[in-house]
Amino acid sequence: MAKFVEAFRSLKKKGDCFFYATVTEITGNTCSAKLGDLELTDIKLKATTRDDEDKLILTPKVGSSVILGCNDEDLRDVMIIKVDDPEKIFYKHKDITIDIDGTTGKIVINNGDNGGLTITPELKDQLAKMTKRLDTALDLLKQVPTGALHPNQAAWEAIYNPLVNPLEKEDFGDIENKDIKH
């Protein structure tokens, strides 16, 4: 065990440090946190030295505990390395983005351009209702003699005519989960 501790100490750079703090404010991709009576600002939410576009950012809740890391003695390059209570999670890799917001309960995948995630059981119910209406309309059409006008115009209007009985867009509102957009 002593050899392990000695090896670990030799790998550690001078000035590296880790400490617990409490988040006091979130500002963009940085935060402020209290370490005892000391208030640290401009703490990076992304624990990396690279500043490329691909990233994973865990935004902690204000008031939650985090572990901060620092690789210089002057506490100029402080970053969060562990979040106990994330409020938001953002992931980007090449063309893929996933944004999870715990405050709103919404999940947005690739900017949400495709609308809400389809709720399969509700979609099946809506399709079954449409199929039943179309089957009824076809049955009425089969009763009409060739070349004749429809004998029961009122029944036809009630079942088929979109001006009288429209299949409105609102009928499909319950098949989409607007909290998950893809």
N, C-alpha and C positions, 0 to 999 in steps of 0.2 A: 504494500500500500504506500509506503514511503517513497518508493521509486516512481509510482504513478503520480503522486503529488509533486515530486520534483520535476518529472517530465512535463506535467501540466503547467507548472510555473515557468518553465523554460520556453514554452510555446507562447505564453501570454506576453503581449507587447507592453512596454512601459506606458502607463497612463490609461490603459483599458479599465473601464469600470462599469458596474451594473448596479442599479438601485431601484427601489420601489418608490412610486410617486402617485399622487392623486390628480387626475385631469381636472383643470379648472375652466378651460375654454378651447373650442375648436375653431380654427380659422383656415379655411381651404384645406391644403394638404399638410398643415402644421397644427400644433396645439401648444397650450401652456399647461404646466403642472406644478403642483407644490411638493416640495421635498422638505418636510419639516416646516420651517419658517421661510425657506428659500423658494422664490417663484421663478421657475425656468420658462422661457418663451422660445418660440421658433423651433420647437421640437418636431422633427420629421415624423410623419405618420408611416412613411415607407422606409423600412429598415434596409437601405442599400446605399452603396456609394455611386451606383450608376443612375443616370437621369434619363433613361430611354423611355419609350412609350409603353412597353410591356410592363405591367405592374400588378401587384396585389396590395390593396390598401385596406386596412382594418381601422375604422374610425371608432374610437372608444366613446362610451357615454360620459358626459361631464359628471364628475363625482366618482368615477370608477377608478380602480387601481390598475396601474400598468407597471411593467418593468422597462426601465430606460437603459440604454446602453450608450457609452461614450468612448470614443477612441482617441481623445486628447485630454491633457491635464487641465485645460482652460474651460472645459464644458462648452466648447463652441460647436461641436458636431454631435449633438445629442439626438437620438432616435428611439422610437418605441420598438421594442423587440418582442413584447408579449402584451396582449390585451386580454383582460379577464372578462370584460363585458362589452362586446362590440355592438355599436348601434347601427353602423352601416358597413357593408363589405362591397368593395369594387374590385373586379378582376378584368384585366385586359391582356390579351395575347394575340398579336397580329390583328385579324379582322373580327375576333370574338370579344364581346364585352358582356359582363354580367354585373348588374347593379342591384344589390339587395338592401332595402331600406327598412330597418326595424321600426322606425318611427311611424311610417305609413303602412307597413305590411306589404309593400309592393315589390315585385321582382321584375326587372326590365332586362331582356336579353337582346343584344344587338340593336339597341336604340328603340325597340318596340314598334318598328315599322310595320310588322305584320298584324298588329292589333292584339286583342286578348287571346289567351290560350283557350282552345275549344274544350268545353266540358262534354265529354263523349255521351253520357247517359241522356242529357238534355237534348243533344243534337239528334240522337236516335228517336226520342219522343217527338220532336218537331218533324222529322222526316216521316215518321209513321202517320202523323196527322195530315201532312201534305199528301201522302200516298192514298189515305182514305178518301180525302176530298177529290182527288183526281179519279179514283176508282168509281166514286159515286157519279161524277160528271160523265165518265165514259159509259156507265150503265144507262144514264139518261139519253146520251147520244144514240145508243144502240136501239132505243125504243122509238126513235124518229124514223118514219118511212123515208126512203130515198127520195130526195127532191122536195120534201115537205118542210114546213117551218116547224120549229120545236113546239110540241103540243103543250108543254108545261113551262112556259117562259118564266113564271115566278119561281119555280123550283130551280131552274137553271141559274137565274140571277142570284138566288140565295147561296148556291153552292159554288158556282164557278166565277161569275163576273167580278173581276178585281175592283171595279168601282163600287159595288155593293158590299162585297165581303173580301176586302183586300188581305193578302198575306203581307202584313206590315212588317217593317224592319224591327219594330218593337217586339214582335213575336219571337225574335231570335236573340233578344237581349240576355236571356237567362242561359244561353249556351256558351257564353263567353265569360271567362274570368278576367276582368279588367285589371286585377291586381298583378297578373303575370302577363307581360307583353313580350312578344318575340318578333 
